[in-house]
Amino acid sequence: MKTAAIYIGAALAEIVGCFAFWAWLRLDKPAWVLLPGLVSLALFAWLLTFVDAGAAGRAYAAYGGVYIAASLAWLWAAEGVRPDRWDVTGAVICLVGAAVILFGPRPSAI
């Protein structure tokens, strides 16, 4: 449960940070929106250090599935665009893949 909460928090922080750059460059928002965006991106990176995984790359790979699902939630909640069945199907596939990466059996260390 802790890992899921960390991934969800990290995804929200990354999406907010990236959206700040999107808003500045694509929606003509003022440059000051980048400051909270940069703080949010730093929070994202910091949160991922708390994932209980044996290797950073594995933690990041599993996070990718959560990020995809969270991005579609952002699409709907913040941008008002409802994900279609293909979006949802793709997100489910990614979440299953993330679970396999994170929770798959590993040989014990010698």
N, C-alpha and C positions, 0 to 999 in steps of 0.2 A: 504493500500500500504506500510506503514511503517513496519508493521508486516512481510509482505512478504520479504522486503529487509533485515530485521534483520535475519529472518530464513535463507535466502540464504547466507548471510555473515557468519552466525554461521556454516552453513553446510560446506562451503568452508574451514573455519578455522579448523573445526574438522577433515575433510578429510585430509587436508594437515598435520595436527599434527599427525594423526594416520598413514598416509603414511610414515612419517619420521621414525617411529618405524618399519614399514614393510620394508622400504629400508635398515635400519640398520641390522635387524635380518634376512631378507630373501633375500636381494639383495647384501649383503656384503658391504654396504656403510660404511664410517667411522663414528665413534661415534659422531663426532661434528654435524652431521645432526639432532641429537636429540635436540640440543639447539633451533633452530628455530621451531622445532616441538612442544616443550614445550611451547614456546611463543604463538604459534598458538592455542594450546589447551586452554591456559589461555584466549586468545581473544575470543574463542568460548564460554566459560563459562560466560565471561563478557557480551558479546552481548545478550545472552539469558535473562539477567536481564532487558533488555529494552522492552521485549514483554509485551504488555498490556493485561494481563490475571489476573483473580482474584486469581489464585493459581499457584504456581510454577509447581506442578505436571501436571496440565492441559497444561501449556505452553510447558513443556518438551514432553508430549504425542503428542501434535499436531506437534511439531518439528520433531518427528520421521518420519512422512510421507515425509516431505521435505528432510530430511537426506537421505532417501532411494532413492528418485528421483535424488538428487544431486550425490549420490554414483554411480548411473548408468551413469550419465553424465561424471563423473570422469573416469569410466571404459572405456568409448568411447574416451574422449579427451586425457587423460593422458596415458592410457594403450593400446589404439588402438584396443580394443575389442568392437565391436558393440553390444549393447543390443539386445536380440531377442524379439519376440512378447510377450513371457511370462514375461520377465523382465519389459517391458513397461506396460503390463496389470497389473502386481503386483504393480508397482509404481502408476498407476492411482488409483487403489483401495485404496492404502495407502494415497494418497493425498485427496481423497474423505473422508476417515475416519478422517484425520487431520482437514479438514474443518468442519466436523460435531462436532468434539470435541471443536474446537476453536470458531465457530460461532453459535453453537446450542443455542436455547433459554434457558435461565436460570431464575429461580424465582428470583425476586428482593429481596434484603436484607431487613430484617425487622428493 
